[in-house]
Each structure stands twice: as C-alpha cells, then as structure tokens.
Amino acid sequence: MGAPSAAAVLERHFLELRCTLLDMAAAFDRMERAGGFAAVASDPRLAKLHEGLKILQSSGDDRAERIQLLFSDPYVEGWKQK
C-alpha cells in the first residue's frame, strides 16, 4: 500500500491542526492580555515561537525538522566526556 494522498492527509489531520492553531492563538492572546507583557516581549523563547510560526508558513517538506532544530541545543563534540 502506497503513501496516502495529500487529500487523505488533510482529511485525517484538519480538525487536529485547527484545534492546535486555536490553542496557540489563545495562548498568545492570554500572554498579551496579561499584565507585564512588555517584560516578556523580548524573551528568546517567544522569539523562537515566532520563528517556528514563520517556518510553518514556509514551503518544503522539512518543516518539522527545521522546527525541531530551532528548539534543539546545538551538538557539542565530546559532550559525553565533559
């Protein structure tokens, strides 16, 4: 059996993806409505989330890999010996 068609993948994942987008939008809204947003506006974690959203909007079939790398620590040669 071959890989599913793009239409089948969309059908299978649409509601879950919609829910995830709504959840993310609500979290960003709560953050901005909360007191002290200016203090976290320059937080590097928030910048990474925004960068992840840009990756999602880009084209290609490696978005998951790029987002994983965005949130991963860089590889350090000899890390186990330290």
Secondary structure, DSSP 8 states (H G I E B T S, - for coil): -----HHHHHHHHHHHHHHHHHHHHHHHHHHHHSTTHHHHTT-HHHHHHHHHHHHHHS-SS-HHHHHHHHTS----TTGGG-
